[in-house]
Amino acid sequence: MLRSREPPDLMITDYLMPGMNGAELIELANPLAPAMKLMLITGYSNIAEGPAASVPRLAKPFRHADLAQLVADLLTCEPEGKVVQFPIRGR
């Protein structure tokens, strides 16, 4: 898909995956589809270096509404380098 004429508008990846982490996936995908928006979902509170450090991310746990809002924001504006961590309700 990333090498096609029309790559996806948005890629959402988890940080922790088998075989490759989300940061590695982002690093490989970004040159193939530089206009594609990227979002990282992670339970880690701090990703300080590499390509994932500047990618908008959603901290776990999150509500479906939080995910929907971030997707909408990414697809309608340019939040480059923004790290989004929604407040955890009930804590």
C-alpha positions, 0 to 999 in steps of 0.5 A: 500500500505504501508504494502505491500511487495513493498511499493511505492518508493515515497510519496508526501503529502500536509501539510494541509489536512482534518483530518490529516496534512502531518506531521502526515501522514509522522509520521505514514507512515515512520515506515511502509515503512522506505525506501520510500522517502518522500516529503512534499508540503506546503505553510507554510514557516517554519515547525520547529519541528517533522518529517516534519522538516527534510523531503524534501519539496517544497514550494508553489507556485511552477512550474511543472518543480520544482516538476519534478526536486525534484521528480527526485532528490529524486528517484536518490539520497539521499538528507536526511534532505534537505529542498528545496525551489525553488525561486519564479519567478516574485516576 
